[in-house]
């Protein structure tokens, strides 16, 4: 009886032999499957890589001595300053604020003259007041019919103080209401060193700004198509004032297309200048401001030197070149494979600045081999350059996962 209990039955012996036979078959099948199945798709560690490249320093900017100054590139964040940026009297460059504020209140489209304004005895009184104080004026008369566009010409070209006040009163009701609006406007723009005083002309020395803020205002003026057209005019003809000339004698030389002069005893010489030219294949506007010069001629001379140095400050650089490693795929089974740029991205940059770019990668297919396109390098459009895109290719064929990794990662 005891011997019978200790010996397995025939049925149990059969099960054991089945296990002995099946398990090796299963193991062999599993190993065969793991070896033969395609390698897994490899996702990029970061599908988007953001980076930037430094622009070589230029020859430096020609800053004026003893005055505030600033340089900006319209449409970009580039703005460099010289001297302590505090509010000082603006003189007639304040008319940039007047013109921008009026065009917000009474917009004009290119080609439009706008409403016809009938001048009154109050407008003649403004002429007499400024004329008696030796301010810049344009003659007017009671009943004169003048358009909004012509009044903007009068304040931007010969810099007529009387017309600036007349235009502000027409648009806002009074000089006080204009000042309230204009101060709120510059505050919204973040121009913390700018304040508008008792007039719209800038003759009042309590109207102040910094070179930094004036560059920002100059950029806004050049971005307004009506105002950009007017400041680029050398002459205009007014109903009573007749032929008037632009005080900006740099206009038309060295690429200058604007923007506004200023000169009073309290302010000294003030000039906001703008040039346009093709840089990096794109139309680019540079705006400079010089304040507190001994006189207007000195402000404009200093501005010319500053503008020329700014134009020469752009440097050519290669963001990427063929074969540059721009990203890597980290392989789950260890090691990595590089992604390289397929061709050049060369462009112009502001000397001493940076140019951002990004690399966008796709998942790496199981059958990927060297030379496959796996993504792009993108340089965004800027005020200086058009957007650029080049392809990214796999530098080498990824090594297959080793057997040990395949056997231990069946779900990958």
Secondary structure by P-SEA (a helix, b strand, c coil): cccccccccaaaaaaaaaaacaaaaaaaaaaaaaaacccccccccccccccccccccccccccccccccccccccccbbbbccccccccccccaaaaaaaaaaaacccccccccbbbbbcaaaaaaaaaaaaaccbbbbbcccccccaaaaaaaacccccaaaaaaaaaaacccaaaaaaaaaaaaaaacccccccccccccccccccccaaaaaaaaaaaaacaaaaaaaaccccccccccbbbbccccccccccccccccccccccbbbbbbbbbbccccbbbbbbbbcccccaaaaaaaaaaaaaaaaacbbbbbcccccccccccccccccbbbbbbcccccccccccbbbbbbbbbcccccccccccccbbbbbcccccccbbbbbbbbccccccccaaaaaacccc
